[in-house]
Amino acid sequence: MKARAHIALPIVASIFSLIGLAFVVGTLSRVRDLDQLHRLLSYDYMSFLDSQADGAIGSIASDFFTGIALILVGSIFFTKIEKTSQPARVVAAILFVLVALSLAYACSNLRVGIKPY
């Protein structure tokens, strides 16, 4: 890699990861009980009505998966750096599994026609 790429790549990867981490931590800090965490991971907060329901964690719930995606992009950039390649691959694999499992759960438990909470 060129000298500029050696400097720019970690900076870009860090920016993506930190913004994503801020979204994820911001969402998880507003979760008050396990029911809200379950509803967040099963995409129950993705509709507008659900986010306005009493006790909901609001529009920041949709930022949770945006944050996961940003952390994934950052970890993929980190795989190009020799020193951080292995931990970045582990983080990316864990996040891909989290998204895959939550999507599979959401698809197997559809809420079509059910009124929001």
NORKA-V12923 format. One line per field, one symbol per residue. ss: DSSP state (h for helix, s for strand, l for the rest). psi: psi as a letter, one per 40 degrees, with the letter a starting at -180 (. if undefined). A space follows every 10 residues. Layout:
BEGIN
ss=???
psi=???
END
This chain:
BEGIN
ss=llhhhhhhhh hhhhhhhhhh hhhhhhhhhh lllhhhhhhh hllllllhhh hhlllllllh hhhhhhhhhh hhhhhhhhll llllhhhhhh hhhhhhhhhh hhhhhhhhll lllllll
psi=iidddddddd dddddddddd ddddddddee hdiddddddd eefeeeiddd eeiheieaee ddeddddddd ddddddddee hddedddddd dddddddddd dddddddegi fhehii.
END
